[in-house]
Amino acid sequence: MTSSPDSTAAAQKNTLATHRTIITAFMAFTAVALSVATFEYMMVPLQIDLAISVDGLTGLTLTPVAASLLVVFVVGALGDRLGLRRTMSGGAILYVLGAVLVMVATSQAWVMAGRGLTGIGGITLAITGLATLNATCRDAKERGKVFGYLAAILPATFLLGALVAAGLTDSWGWRTVPVLWILLGVAILVSIRLSPFTPVSGRAKGELATPILAGLVLAGLGIAATTLTSNRAFAVAAVTVAVTALVALLLLMRALSHPTLDLRVLRPRGAAFIVGAILLTTAVNFYFFVNLFIQYRFQLPLIQVSLLFVAPQIAGVAGGIIGGRISSRWNAPTAATIALGASAAGALCFLFVRAESPVWVPIVVLTLMSLPNSASVGPLTQLLLDGAPAEGSGAASAVRSALWSVGGIFGSIALGSIAFTAFTASLTDSLHASGLDLSAASALAEKIRSGGIVAEIQQELSATAPLSGLELSGLTSGLGLAQLHALHLLAVIGFAMLVCAGILLGVLAARARKDRVAHELQTLNHSV
């Protein structure tokens, strides 16, 4: 029996419409990555042009993160209540308005307001984009490939966005960079109009207090963690807000029969293993630490550093696609376990970086690690969202975004603290061994850790303690040895964390196989 031309044309039309929706979702997910990847290259000229302090610049970096954490669960609730089309459109409008404010800003306050709006709009686009994919792609094999492509978007955006932003800033100034955000936001709005979306789930309207309180908890803890060393009083205030919000949230969740905060995606059996694997995996971010290592060790201009990172980003794009293919062919737990095992092996390869290694050695190791690390993102996302109820895609996507943010923020802070502590201890020992008093050696090491200019410190030290000055500048001693010790310690810790994440998923996969065999035996017994 053959299909009629009309049915074939209808099927092709439906397929085309589905592809348009998927592309719209991909574009929406790109928004957050684009604003983060490009802002780094406009920071210095923006700081000079608007006379912004270093602390002010830090505030501008943290503003979109805090804003996105604050509304992450509200966005998920609105997506399920108002529908993904309306919520995504609202996010795109806020994103464009924020970009316009940054572009025309004449003071730090206007930039901060614009960054806040782009943060809220960006997280709205990311959550609704992910929820759209989850609602649109229901076939297991198709989901594996689509989530793999989604994982490739982040490194691809950082690769292309960084290069374009660097060129725009050098040629026409920092105000041209937000134009990229505006163009993307407008393109998303147009694409939304041309794409079909899953209708509103019909979820009953209710309070928004619980998702707001949950956002306050995350935002307060995130701000406290990132400002603890620079502004302790502010960090304490943020923790106080977070704890107060948490108490109120727990009381309200117990009092309400149907709270709006939807955490059902965390209820299925094995969800705790998936959450643990996600938090461990997102905590290991070697891009940041290798970037610092290269900048401090080789003293290269920022544009050269960005070019060096082209290879790891390309590997990340390839890894996302490969991870999706493996997940589609086998299953998500197996794909994620294999990827995390390979990523752990890649982390351990940083031990091969030596004092005399040229700059390409850590880049090659990072490239080898980036491929499997990116390959794990799609399967991990699929594993989590597979447990979401059909009418709760928005809420499930919000939980996914929150987990990725929490793992990234607290992982970077924890690993950074460990790395810098090891750096300070190693440098103190080297300077003390060269004849410098222990207290003086510790003070100098702490001064360098806090951002002191090494050339000036070395010049002063060479005048008062020549042997210590030589020790500080050596590649195989002093500063060079301290940098290497920190990198090697991170390699071991990153290896252990990724192995633990792989073990969690391995246990999950074993449970799934056991349940499948038990189900098959039960079916066979019933048939007999």
C-alpha positions in Angstrom: 0.0 0.0 0.0 1.5 3.3 -1.1 0.9 6.7 0.4 -1.0 9.3 -1.6 0.8 12.5 -2.9 -1.3 14.5 -0.4 -0.3 12.5 2.6 3.4 12.6 1.5 3.2 16.4 1.1 1.6 16.7 4.5 4.3 14.6 6.1 7.0 16.7 4.5 5.3 19.9 5.7 5.1 18.6 9.2 8.8 17.5 9.1 9.8 21.0 7.9 7.7 22.7 10.6 9.3 20.5 13.2 12.8 21.4 11.9 11.9 25.1 12.1 10.9 24.6 15.7 14.1 22.8 16.6 16.2 25.5 14.9 14.3 28.2 16.9 15.1 26.3 20.1 18.8 26.1 19.1 18.9 29.8 18.4 17.3 30.5 21.8 19.8 28.3 23.6 22.6 30.2 21.9 21.6 33.5 23.4 23.2 33.0 26.9 26.4 31.6 25.4 26.8 34.5 23.0 26.4 37.3 25.6 28.9 35.5 27.9 31.4 34.6 25.2 31.5 38.1 23.8 31.4 40.3 26.9 34.9 39.3 27.9 36.3 41.0 24.8 34.5 44.3 25.5 35.3 44.6 29.2 38.6 46.5 29.1 37.6 49.2 26.6 34.2 49.5 28.3 36.0 49.9 31.7 38.2 52.7 30.3 35.5 54.5 28.4 33.0 54.6 31.3 35.6 54.9 34.1 34.5 51.7 35.9 36.5 50.3 38.8 37.8 46.7 38.9 35.1 45.9 41.6 32.5 47.5 39.3 33.7 45.3 36.4 33.3 42.2 38.6 29.8 43.3 39.4 29.0 43.6 35.7 30.2 40.1 35.2 28.1 38.7 38.1 24.9 40.7 37.3 23.5 38.4 34.6 24.4 35.3 36.6 22.6 36.5 39.7 19.6 37.7 37.6 19.3 34.4 35.8 19.4 32.4 39.0 16.8 34.6 40.6 14.2 33.9 37.9 15.2 30.4 36.7 12.3 28.6 38.4 9.8 31.4 37.6 10.6 31.0 34.0 10.0 27.3 34.1 6.6 27.9 35.8 5.6 30.5 33.2 6.7 28.3 30.3 4.3 25.5 31.5 1.5 28.0 32.3 1.6 30.5 29.4 3.1 28.3 26.8 6.6 28.1 25.4 5.9 30.5 22.5 4.7 33.4 24.7 7.5 32.8 27.3 10.2 32.6 24.7 9.0 35.7 22.9 9.1 37.6 26.2 12.6 36.4 26.8 13.7 37.5 23.4 12.2 41.0 23.9 14.0 41.4 27.3 17.2 40.1 25.7 17.1 42.7 22.9 16.1 45.6 25.3 19.1 44.7 27.6 21.4 44.6 24.6 20.2 48.1 23.5 20.8 49.4 27.0 24.4 48.1 27.1 25.0 49.5 23.6 23.9 53.1 24.4 25.1 53.0 28.1 26.8 56.1 29.4 27.4 54.9 33.0 28.0 51.7 35.0 24.4 51.7 36.2 23.0 51.5 32.6 25.4 48.7 31.7 24.4 46.8 34.9 20.7 47.3 34.0 21.3 46.0 30.5 23.3 43.1 31.7 20.5 42.2 34.2 17.9 42.2 31.4 20.1 40.1 29.1 20.6 37.7 31.9 16.9 37.3 32.5 16.1 37.2 28.8 18.9 34.8 28.1 17.9 32.3 30.8 14.3 32.5 29.6 15.4 31.7 26.1 17.7 28.9 27.2 15.0 27.2 29.4 12.2 27.6 26.9 14.5 26.4 24.1 15.4 23.3 26.0 11.8 22.7 27.0 10.8 23.1 23.3 13.3 20.4 22.3 12.1 18.1 25.1 8.4 18.5 24.0 9.1 18.3 20.3 11.6 15.4 20.0 10.0 12.4 21.7 11.6 9.5 19.7 14.6 8.1 21.7 17.0 8.0 18.8 16.0 11.5 17.6 16.4 12.9 21.2 19.9 11.5 21.4 21.0 13.3 18.2 19.2 16.6 19.0 20.6 16.8 22.5 24.1 16.1 21.0 23.7 19.0 18.6 22.6 21.1 21.6 25.8 20.2 23.5 27.8 21.4 20.4 26.2 24.8 20.4 28.1 26.1 23.5 31.7 25.5 22.3 30.7 26.6 18.8 29.3 29.9 20.1 32.3 30.5 22.3 34.6 29.8 19.3 32.9 32.0 16.7 31.6 34.7 19.2 35.0 35.3 20.7 36.7 35.7 17.4 34.0 38.1 16.0 33.8 40.1 19.2 37.6 40.5 19.3 37.6 41.8 15.7 34.6 44.1 16.3 36.1 45.6 19.4 39.5 46.2 17.8 38.0 47.7 14.6 34.9 49.6 15.7 34.8 49.7 19.5 33.0 47.8 22.2 29.5 49.2 21.5 29.4 47.1 18.3 29.4 43.9 20.3 25.9 44.2 21.8 24.7 44.6 18.2 25.4 40.8 17.8 23.0 40.2 20.8 20.3 42.5 19.2 20.6 40.7 15.8 20.2 37.3 17.5 17.3 38.4 19.6 15.4 39.8 16.6 16.2 36.7 14.6 14.7 34.5 17.4 11.5 36.7 17.4 11.1 36.2 13.7 11.8 32.5 13.9 9.2 32.1 16.8 6.6 33.6 14.5 7.4 31.1 11.8 7.5 27.9 13.9 4.7 25.8 15.4 4.9 25.2 19.2 3.3 22.7 21.6 0.1 24.3 22.9 -0.2 25.5 26.5 -0.3 22.5 28.9 -3.3 23.7 30.8 -1.5 23.6 34.1 -3.6 25.2 36.8 -2.7 28.7 37.7 -1.3 29.2 41.2 1.1 31.1 43.3 4.6 32.2 42.1 6.0 32.6 45.6 7.6 29.2 45.7 9.6 29.6 42.4 10.6 33.1 43.5 11.8 31.9 46.9 13.7 29.0 45.2 15.4 31.6 42.9 16.3 33.8 45.9 18.0 30.8 47.5 20.1 30.1 44.4 20.9 33.7 43.7 21.8 34.4 47.3 24.2 31.4 47.6 25.7 32.1 44.2 26.4 35.8 45.0 27.8 34.9 48.4 30.1 32.3 46.9 31.5 34.7 44.3 31.9 37.7 46.6 33.2 36.0 49.7 36.8 37.0 49.2 36.2 40.5 47.8 33.3 41.7 50.0 32.7 39.5 53.1 29.9 41.8 54.5 28.0 41.6 51.2 28.5 37.8 51.1 27.1 37.4 54.6 24.1 39.5 53.6 23.5 37.3 50.6 23.7 34.1 52.7 21.2 35.6 55.1 18.8 36.3 52.3 19.3 32.8 50.9 18.8 31.1 54.3 15.7 33.2 55.1 14.3 32.3 51.6 15.0 28.7 52.1 13.2 28.5 55.4 10.2 30.4 54.0 10.2 28.0 50.9 10.2 24.9 53.1 7.4 26.2 55.2 5.3 27.2 52.1 6.0 23.9 50.3 4.6 22.0 53.4 1.6 24.3 53.7 0.5 24.3 50.1 -1.3 21.2 48.6 -0.1 22.0 45.1 2.9 24.3 45.1 3.9 25.9 41.8 7.6 24.9 42.2 7.7 21.7 40.2 10.5 19.3 41.1 8.9 16.2 39.7 11.8 15.6 37.3 13.9 14.7 40.4 11.5 12.1 41.7 12.1 9.1 39.3 14.3 6.3 40.6 17.9 7.0 39.9 17.4 10.8 39.6 19.8 11.3 42.5 22.6 9.6 40.5 22.0 11.8 37.5 22.0 15.0 39.6 25.3 13.9 41.3 26.9 13.2 37.9 25.8 16.5 36.5 27.1 18.5 39.5 30.4 16.7 39.4 30.8 17.1 35.7 29.9 20.8 35.5 32.3 21.5 38.4 35.3 20.4 36.4 36.0 23.4 34.1 39.6 23.2 32.8 39.0 25.9 30.1 39.2 28.6 32.8 42.3 27.2 34.6 44.2 26.5 31.4 43.4 30.0 30.2 44.9 31.5 33.4 47.9 29.1 33.3 48.7 30.2 29.7 48.2 33.9 30.3 50.4 34.0 33.4 53.0 31.5 32.3 53.6 32.7 28.7 52.4 36.4 28.9 50.5 36.2 25.6 48.1 38.9 24.4 44.4 38.1 24.8 43.8 37.7 21.1 46.5 35.1 20.8 45.1 33.2 23.7 41.7 33.2 22.1 43.2 31.8 18.9 45.0 29.1 20.9 41.6 28.0 22.2 40.1 27.4 18.7 41.3 23.8 18.7 39.6 22.8 22.0 36.4 24.6 21.0 36.3 22.7 17.7 36.9 19.5 19.6 34.0 20.5 21.9 31.7 20.9 18.9 32.7 17.5 17.5 32.3 15.9 20.9 28.7 17.2 21.4 27.7 15.7 18.0 29.5 12.4 18.6 28.0 12.1 22.1 24.5 12.5 20.5 25.3 9.8 17.9 26.5 7.3 20.5 23.4 8.0 22.7 21.1 7.5 19.7 22.8 4.3 18.7 23.1 2.8 22.2 21.5 4.7 25.1 22.1 7.8 27.1 23.6 6.2 30.3 26.2 4.2 28.3 27.1 7.2 26.2 27.6 9.5 29.2 29.6 6.8 31.1 32.0 6.3 28.2 32.4 10.1 27.7 33.1 10.7 31.4 35.6 7.9 31.5 37.5 9.3 28.5 37.2 12.9 29.9 38.7 11.6 33.2 41.7 10.1 31.3 42.1 13.4 29.5 42.2 15.3 32.8 45.0 13.0 34.0 47.0 13.9 30.9 47.6 17.3 32.4 50.3 15.6 34.5 52.4 15.4 31.3 52.6 19.2 31.2 56.2 19.9 32.4 58.0 23.1 33.4 59.7 23.3 30.0 56.6 22.4 28.0 55.8 24.8 25.1 52.4 26.5 25.1 50.9 24.0 22.7 51.2 21.1 25.1 48.4 22.2 27.6 46.3 23.2 24.6 46.6 19.7 23.1 45.7 18.1 26.4 42.7 20.4 26.8 41.7 19.5 23.2 41.8 15.8 24.0 39.7 16.4 27.1 37.2 18.7 25.5 35.9 16.2 23.0 34.6 13.6 25.5 33.7 16.2 28.1 31.3 17.9 25.6 30.1 14.4 24.5 28.7 13.9 28.0 26.5 17.0 28.0 23.8 15.8 25.6 23.3 12.3 27.2 23.3 13.9 30.7 20.6 16.4 29.6 18.6 13.6 28.0 18.9 11.4 31.1 17.5 14.2 33.3 14.7 15.3 31.0 13.6 11.7 30.3 12.1 11.8 33.8 10.1 14.9 33.2 6.3 14.7 32.9 4.9 15.7 29.5 3.2 18.8 30.9 6.2 19.9 32.9 8.9 20.5 30.3 9.4 24.1 31.3 9.9 23.2 35.0 12.3 20.3 34.1 14.3 22.6 31.9 14.6 25.1 34.7 15.9 22.4 37.0 18.5 21.4 34.4 19.6 25.1 34.0 19.8 25.5 37.8 21.9 22.3 38.2 24.3 23.4 35.5 24.7 26.9 37.0 25.1 25.6 40.6 27.7 23.0 39.5 29.6 25.5 37.4 29.7 28.3 40.1 30.5 26.3 43.1 32.8 23.9 41.3 34.9 26.8 39.9 35.1 28.4 43.3 36.0 25.2 45.1 38.6 24.1 42.6 39.9 27.7 42.2 40.4 27.9 46.0 42.2 24.6 46.0 44.4 25.6 43.1 45.3 29.0 44.4 46.0 27.6 47.9 48.4 25.0 46.4 50.0 27.8 44.3 50.6 30.0 47.4 52.0 27.1 49.4 54.4 26.0 46.7 55.6 29.6 46.0 56.1 30.2 49.8 58.2 27.0 50.1 60.3 28.0 47.1 61.0 31.5 48.3 61.7 30.3 51.8 64.1 27.7 50.5 66.0 30.5 48.7 66.8 32.2 52.0 63.8 34.5 52.4 62.1 34.7 55.8 59.1 32.4 56.1 56.7 35.3 56.9 58.1 37.5 54.1 57.9 34.6 51.7 54.2 33.9 52.7 53.4 37.6 52.3 54.9 37.8 48.8 53.1 34.7 47.7 49.8 36.0 49.0 50.4 39.3 47.3 51.0 37.6 43.9 47.9 35.4 44.5 45.8 38.6 45.1 46.8 40.1 41.8 50.1 41.9 42.5 52.2 42.7 39.4 54.9 40.1 39.3 57.4 42.2 37.4 57.3 44.9 40.1 57.6 42.4 42.9 60.5 40.7 41.2 62.3 44.0 40.7 61.9 44.9 44.4 62.9 41.4 45.5 66.0 41.3 43.3 67.3 44.5 45.0 66.9 43.2 48.6 67.3 39.4 48.1 68.9 38.6 44.7 68.7 34.8 45.2 65.0 34.9 46.0 64.5 37.2 42.9 66.1 34.5 40.7 64.0 31.8 42.4 60.8 33.7 41.8 61.4 34.1 38.0 62.6 30.5 37.3 60.4 28.2 35.1 61.4 25.2 37.2 61.2 27.0 40.5 59.3 29.7 42.2 56.4 31.1 40.2 56.7 28.5 37.4 56.8 25.6 39.8 53.9 26.9 41.8 51.8 27.2 38.6 52.7 23.7 37.6 51.9 22.2 41.0 48.5 23.9 41.0 47.7 22.5 37.5 48.8 19.0 38.4 46.7 19.0 41.6 43.6 20.1 39.6 44.3 17.3 37.1 44.2 14.7 39.9 41.1 16.2 41.5 39.3 16.6 38.2 40.2 13.0 37.3 38.7 11.8 40.7 35.5 13.8 40.2 34.9 12.6 36.7 35.5 9.0 37.7 33.0 9.4 40.5 30.5 10.8 38.0 31.1 7.9 35.7 30.6 5.4 38.5 27.2 7.0 39.4 26.1 6.6 35.8 27.5 3.1 35.6 25.4 2.1 38.6 22.4 3.7 36.9 23.0 1.8 33.7 23.5 -1.5 35.6 20.2 -0.9 37.4 18.4 -0.1 34.1 19.8 -3.4 32.6 18.7 -5.4 35.7 15.2 -3.9 35.6 14.9 -4.6 31.8 16.0 -8.2 32.3 13.5 -8.6 35.2 10.7 -7.1 33.1 11.5 -9.5 30.2 11.5 -12.5 32.5 8.2 -11.4 34.0 6.7 -11.0 30.5 8.0 -14.4 29.5 6.5 -16.1 32.7 3.1 -14.5 32.0 3.2 -15.7 28.4 4.0 -19.3 29.5 
